[in-house]
Amino acid sequence: MQNISEILNKSINYLKENNTNSAVLDSELLLCSIINKPREYLFLNLNKKINDISVKKYFSLVKRRKNSEPIAYILNKKDFWKSTFYVDQGVLIPRPDTEILIEEALSCMSKKKKFIYFRHWHGIRMYYIVYSSRSSKSKWYWYRHFKKCCKSC
């Protein structure tokens, strides 16, 4: 059995050797997913021992990250806007700059603009535009438009 500090140091060094940009954060997030604890727990319990089965599972995730698999795919989740979403290889990972676009779109809608054109917006972006708008009339319009777009996909 190894303690949290030893495990993190090994995985951070391993990821850094393989040019992973966010080795520290990735190592912490992966370990948290294995032990099912928040990141704060790691810092407060650096000497806590982790069983060998969990360590083996952890290093299998670290190896996936070393092979450049996105952390969101490994953890099967991504925080976006105000929610956490399930993601896998069949889903595009929401990008932080998309949140800015959603804020701008909602701002335009709140200023009573009559028309906003979202030609290529679908999936999670449209979900937040539809369900964050205040007017039930606009929700209905966007829902119908979204359903119509999805039928052609």
Secondary structure, DSSP 8 states (H G I E B T S, - for coil): -EEHHHHHHHHHHHHHHTT-TTHHHHHHHHHHHHHT--HHHHHH-TT-EE-HHHHHHHHHHHHHHHTT--HHHHHT-EEETTEEE---TTS----HHHHHHHHHHHHHHHTT-S----TT--HHHHHHHHHH-S-HHHHHHHHHHHHHHHHT-
